[in-house]
């Protein structure tokens, strides 16, 4: 193998290693974002459930008031 070919191969290998590291960082960032979004989604689902229970409770109270009238 000629020196130029070896240098080109080494250069390409280094570029690939840099790309792998870049993709690893990007993947870690995406995983962190996903984790944040999942936590936010869980929080919103919980808030929605609380609101649903409150509305159901109000409806029951209104029905009870209606029956008392």
Buried (B, 14 or more C-beta within 10 A) or exposed (E): EEEEEEEEEEEEEEEEEEEEEEEEEEEEEEEEEEEEEEEEEEEEEEEEEEEEEEEEEEEEEEEEEEEEE
